[in-house]
Amino acid sequence: MDFKILKKSKRSKARLGILKTSHGEIETPSFVPVATQAVVKTLTSEEAKAAGCQILISNTFHLHLKPGEKLVKAGGSIHKFMNWDRPLMTDSGGFQVFSLGFGKDLGIGKILKTKGLEKVLLGQQPQNIKITDNGVWFRSPVNGEKLFIGPKESIKIQEALGADIIFAFDECTPPNANYEYTKKSLEKTHRWATECLKNKKSQQALFGIVQGGKFKDLRIESAKFIANLPFDGFGIGGEFGDSKNLMIKMIDWVIKELSENKPRHLLGIGHPEDILKIIKSGIDTFDCVMPTHYARHGVAFTEKGRLNMNKSAFLKDKNPLDKKCGCDVCQNYSRNYITHLLKAKEITALRLLTFHNLYFFNSLVEKIREKIKRGEI
């Protein structure tokens, strides 16, 4: 992997770059759609390309469960397996430590929206997983089998999958974790980061992950620690407090400590209203399930906001989803048709909305790249 900065903004921390991999180049900043189980849900790989996707990220934990990394490797690695000849990332499984643990227990996400939750305290364990100094014990959501993933196991799985960019195994802490819990967790994450580097045998690019929760001193400590290790790039992970404004502050704390000549990836964040802010903060790539997840619930993203296409009012609307959108869906299909498909429970509606939403997100980031080129951002 090679990363080259082409232009730095004079107005913000935004920058243009080229990220080169053995499966092609990515113009940064770039949105990274999620292909959890080696597929962008409802789309073929050809359709994902047509929607403007430069790179995808797949889920190590779920691919380990099914079909298993050995089968993927036997199929010629994940690229050949899913017929995707562009760059790919795999996460480490660290996010599942949160999502299947405290996230599931408490019904919370990476940004705390529920006020008044009790703090997660030092020594506390989630109900369904067990976090140890060496790794994490899970119960398989598929068959209930007991599974263990630590830094060594995560790297081994990711090497077998064969993505261009892989991530170090970490603990993603819940947003209501107290200082003592977060500090102890950070010590584990740092220890696991060094173990990931020791265990990697492939030529894949390995990104280290900065954690530390909402605590400024821990975030800075983590950024300095990860920046001083020989990682090829950086992921900024974990929870982001209880507001979007705090998230931007946290990114700023971290960016100041990271090597400028290496790519920075923001894990699991990318609402349309956040994208410009995070790019102006100095983020090069970022992944988010928003466009695909919302599409499967009947929601389209447009220049004028979100449209809930489940509403019967759209049955009389002959307009495209977005008059200013150049995607094939907006050129060929109307709102009333898509709403009809949703009400008829036809799965084609989900495909049309997914394609449009991905095109919308990718076009939004492309327009931001153009503005950085012109010196407007």
N, C-alpha and C positions, 0 to 999 in steps of 0.2 A: 504494500500500500504506500502511496505517496500523496502528500497533501501540500498544495501550493496556494498561498494567499495572493489573489490578483489585485485586490483593491481594498483599502480601509476607508471607511466613512470618516469625514471630518465633522459630521454632525452628531454621530453616536458611536457606539462600539460595533456597529454592524460591519460585516466584511464579506467580500465575494471570494470564492475559492474554487479550486478543482480538486476533488478527491479521486485519485486513480486507484483502481483495483484490477485484478486479473480478469474481471468480468465487465470492465468498462469504467467510464468516468461519470462522476456526479458533479453537477454544478451546485455549489453551495452559496447561500443557505438552501436547504432542501427539506421538504416534508417527507417522512418515511412512513408509508402506510403499513398497517399491521396485517401480516399473513400468518396468523397464529399456528395453524396446522398445515403449513406449506400451501396455503391458498388464501387469496383475498376472498372472503366469503361471497358467494354467488357469481364471481367472475372467473373466467379463464385467465391464464397468464398473458395471453395475447390481448385480452380486453384491459387488463391492468396497465399494459404498455400504452394502449390507445388512450387511456385516461391520463397519460402523462407521468406515470410513476417511474422514477429513476432508480429507486432502491426500495426494498421491502425488509421488514424484520419479522422473523418467525420465533416461535416460543419453544425453548429448549425443554421445559418441563413437560408440555403437552406432547411434543414429538417423541420424547422418551417413553411416554405412556403408550402412545399409538402413533405410528406403527412400530416404533422402536428405532433407535439410531442405527442398529445393525442392518435393518432392512433398507433404510434410506441410503446408507453407504454402499450396500450391494447394488442399489439402483443407480449408482454413479454419482453419489453425493446429492445434496438437496437441490442444486441447480438443475441437474438432469432429471431428477425425480419429479420436480414440479414444472419442468420445461420453462425455466426462467433463466435467460442468459445475461441478465443484468446483475449488478451488485446486490448482495444480501447480507443482512445482519442476523445473528441469533442472540437473544438475551441469555442470561445465565441461569435463570430459574429463581433468582433472588426476589423478584417481585412476588412470586407465589408464596414466599415466606410470609409476606404481608397479606396478600389477597385470600389465601386459604387459612390464615391464622387470625390475627386480630381484626383484619378487614372483614372477614366473614362473621366472626363473633359479634362485632359491634355494628356491622352494617355501615362502614365508613370507607371513604376513599383517601386519596393522597392529600386533598385539601379538606380540612375539617369544616363541615357545614352544620353539624349538630352541636349546639352549645350545651354546656353543662355536663358533658360526659366525664366520668371519673378518670383520673390519670392512670395510665399503664405504668406500674411501678417496677423497680429493679427486682428481678427474681420471678416476676410474673410470667406465666406461660399461656399461649393460646390453648383453646380446648382441643383442637383437632391435629395439631402438629407439635413437635417438641424440638426446641432450638437448643443445641448443645455447643460447646466450644469448638467442636470439630465439624459441625454441619447440622443438617436438619432432617428429622424423621417426619415423613408424610404418610398419610393414608391415601392410596390411589383412589381418585374419584371414579375410576372405571370399574375396579373390582374389589376395592377395599384392602388390597395388598399393602404391606408395610414397606416403604421405600426410604432410602437414605441418599441425600445429595449433599456433598460438601464441595470445597474448591476443586479437589482432585477429580471427583466424579463429574462435576459440571464441565470442566475443561475436556475431559475424555469424551463426553457426550457431544459437545460442540465441535470437537475435532472430527468425530465420526460424521456429523451432519455436513460439515464442510463449507460453511458460510465464509464470506470474505472477511467479515468483521465479527468478533466474538467479544463477550463481556466477562469480567471477573465476577465470581460469585460473592454475593453480599447479603446483608440483612437490611431489608427495607422496613424501617420502623414506622409504627402508626403515628398519626399526627397528634394523638393525645398522650404519647409517651413522655414521662418526666425526664428531667436532666440526667439523673443517675442511670436510668434505663438506657437512654440514648448514648451516654458516654461509654457504658459497658458494651453496648452493641457495636459502637464505632471501633473499639479495640478489636473485636472479633472480625469485623469487616476489613480492617487494615491487615490483620494477620492472614486472613483468607486471601487478600490481594497478593501478598508475597508468595503464598502457596500456589496460586494460579500461575504466576510467572514461572515458578520453579517447575511446574508440571506440564507446561505447554511445550509440545514437541513439533508442532506444525508451523507453517509459514503464514498462517492467518494473522491478521492484525488483532491485537488484544487491547481492549480499552479498560482502564481502571475506573471504578465508580466512586465518586465523592458522596459521602453521607454526612450525618451530623444533625439531621432534623432541622428545627427552627432556631437552633441555638448558634449565635454568631461565632463564638469562640470555637465550637466543635466543627462547624462548617469550614472555618479557616484552617483549623488544625488538619482536617481531613484533606482539604485541597492541597495543602503544603506536602502532606505525606504522600499522596497519590502522585503529585507532580514530580516528586523526587525519585520515583520508581520508573524503570524503563518501559512504560506503556507506550503504545502507538497513538493513543488518543484517550479522551476522557469522557465518561458518562457522568451526568449530574443526576442523582437519583434520590429516592426517599420521599418523605412527606414534605409538604410546603406550607405548613402552618394553617392558619384559618382564613387567609385572604390572598387574593391575586396580587395585591400590592406588596405583601410580605414576600411572596414568591420572587418577584422581580428584585427585591433587595437581596434575597438569598443568592440569586444568580450572580448579582454584582459582587457579593463577598467572595464567591468562589472564583469567578473569572479573573479577578486581580491576581490570584495565586497560581494560575495554570500557565504552562508554557504557551506562548503565543503562536508558535509554529506547528501546533498539533490540533487536530479537529476536536470540537466540543459537541457532545450530543446530550440533549435534554430528554430524559426518559419519561414517557407516558403523559406528556402535556402538549396540548395543541388545539384548544378551542379557537375558532376564527378570530374572536376578539383578543386573544392572547398572542397571536402569531407575530404581529408587527412588534409588540413589546419585547418578546423573547429574542427576536432577530436583532433588534436595536441594542439588546443587552450583550450581544456577542456570541450567540448560539449559532452553530453551523448546520446541525441536523437535529431533528426532533421527531418523535413518533407519537401517534395517538390513534385510538380506535374510533374517534368521533364520527368521521364520515361514513364508515361502514356500519357502526353500531346504530347510529341514528337512522340510516337508510332502512335497516331491518325493522325499525319501528315506524316507518312511514314518513320520516321527516326529510325534507330537502333543504339544503343550504343555498341561499341566493344572495345577491348583492344587497337586497333589502331586508335580509334576515331569514329566519327559519320558517318553513311552511309545513304545517301538519297536514299531509295529503290524505289523512284518514277522514277529514271533515267533508261532510256531504255537500257543502257549499261549492266545493271544487268540481262537482259533477256538471256544473253549468259553465265552467271556465275553460275556454278553448285556447288559452294562451299557453306558451311553453312554461316550464318551471321558472326559467329566468331568461327574459328577452335579450339580455346582453351576453348570455353564455354561448360559446361556440361548440359545445359538445354535441355528439350525435343524438343524444336523447332530446336535447332542446331543439335541435333542428328537425326532428322527425316525429316527436310525440307531444301530446297536449296534457295539460293538467287533468282534464276530465277523464281522459283515458287511463292515466296512472291511478287516479282515485277509484275508477271502476275496477281496475285489476286488484287493488288492495281490498276493496269490499267483496270482490269475488274470491279472495284468498288465492289469487294466482301468483306464483313465485316470481314470475317475470317482473312484477312491480318492484321487487326487492333488488333485482339485477339492474333495472333502469335507474333506480334511485342511488344505488351504490356507485354506478358508473358516473352519474352526474356529480355526486358529492365529491368523489375523488378528483374528477376533472376540476371542480370548483376550488378545492384546496390546493391542488398543484398549480392552477392558474394564478391563484392569489399569491403564492410564494414566488412564482415567476415574475409577476408584476412588481413585487418588492425588490427582486434582484435587479430588474430594469431601473427602478428608482435609485437603487444604490449606485448603479453604473452612472446615472445622470447626476449624481451628487445631491439628490433630493431627500435622502434619508441618512 
